[in-house]
Structure formats: structure tokens, C-alpha cells
Amino acid sequence: MEEIKHVDENLITKAIIKKAAEEWIDFSECDVIVVGAGPAGLTASTYLAKNGLKTLVLEKKLSFGGGMGGGGMCFHKLIIESPADEIIREFGCRLEMIDDRIYITDAAEMMAKLAAGAIDAGAKILFGVAVEDLIFRSSPLRIIGTVVQWASVNMSGLHVDPLPIKSKAVVDCTGHDAEVLAVASRKIPELKITIHGEKSMWVDLAEKSIIENTGEVCPGLYVAGMAVAALHHTPRMGPIFGGMILSGKKVADLIVKKIKTQ
């Protein structure tokens, strides 16, 4: 058996810091920042990157998937309805029909394949990074980036100044809490954003409302996924994810069209 090559500890440190710093510098300005690596965020970032936009995904947790991992009450299955199944098939997820136009899939498989799709398309996903503020300009009022901090620093309670990342568009895909929109509501009153929170469950209306209300909140700031329900006070839908997937695709299409026509 071939002898294992000696690895100097210093090489590990140098390689990690050098390569990570190079990518942070490269993505300090990009086309689109997607906040949240859940179903809507991963879908959006895949189609954004496929269309040639430099796409950065910021996720405060150390894993992707958002609400998918818990399945339905920790049962490891998720529901997808038509026509979202067509998108899921593009990612290579296996689906089993359980009723007319209703399919079931494995939560871990959907998480892994959506993430792999985003990465393979060219999106960069960074874990452990929280968005705590936005960069804005007036006349006209617009959002031109995010202000970020290590999530672990925020959890520690330490005061450490954050860093800005500039972009042409920011997408709030943070789910039920609409974290980016909440910051905008609190710190940029000129936007006149109010976070009402989601209503109780009504699956059909929830799925339709998420897709219909996905879009631009103000110049440079977009919303997709469950953050849409928090903003527009529409119902929740539970572990059925077709609306999330279609919302992610819709917001990507809107941003691609706008950026490529500017």
C-alpha cells in the first residue's frame, strides 16, 4: 500500500484561508445575493446562475435545505404538486404519484439535489453567514447590497462590525421570519414595508398566493418562498413544496429579465 503523504499543519491553514479569502474578494460584488438556502433560495439561485448571473447564496445555518429537512412533522417525506414536479425532475429527484397531479419525494434527496443543482449551475453557497443589514441609496430609493456577519458572532453577543457585499439584486428567501424584509421594515422606513406574518393553514390558497405575490418589493429587493406569506399575510401550507419551487423559479426569471435589460 502506498505510504500516506505527510501533511504539514501550516499547509492546511494557509490553503483554507487563502482560497476562502480569494472567493470572498471575488464575491464582494456580484449580480444577485440570495439570502436563505431553502427550497425557494436553492431553486432561484440555480436558474439565476444558469442564466449567467454571478449568484451568491448566504445561509446563516451550517447546512442547506431550510424547512425541507424536517419533512412533515419529522417524517422524511415531502409533497410536490404539478406543475412544480417538472422542475423537481430537472434536478433529478425521484417522484412517486400518490394522487392526481400530487407527488411524494424523499426530504434528504430533495435537499441534496436542489443544492447540487445550484452548485453545479455556478452559484456560490456560504454557510454561517447572517444578513444583519442592507445597503441602500435614495433618489431613487433602491437596495444595492447586504451587510453580513458571521452567524456565530451574532450568537455570541459580541460587538463586531460587519462587512458589506454589493449586488444588483437581493432576494429574501429566509422563510417564515422574512428576516431581510424585517430589517428593511425597521431600518428603512421610506420603503413603507410592514411584516404582518403568515396566516393559519389553507393549502390551496397558500400555494397560489406564494406564487402570485413573488416579486420585487422595491428596486433591488425581491421576495420569494415563505417570506412572501410573511409580507402579504397569506396562509401557510405545511410540508407541500410546489409553491416554494415555483416561487424560486419565478423570482429568478424576473431578476434575469430586469438585469439583462438594464
Secondary structure, 3 states (H helix, E strand, C coil): CCCCCCCCHHHHHHHHHHHHHHHHHHCCEEEEEEECCCHHHHHHHHHHHHCCCCEEEEECCCCCCHHHCCCECCECEEEEECCHHHHHHHCCCCCEEEECCEEEEEHHHHHHHHHHHHHHHCCEEEECEEEEEEEEECCCCEEEEEEEEEHHHHHHCCCCCCEEEEEEEEEECCHHHCHHHHHHHHHCHHHCCCCCCCECCCHHHHHHHHHHHCEEEECCEEECCHHHHHHHCCECCCCECHHHHHHHHHHHHHHHHHHHHC
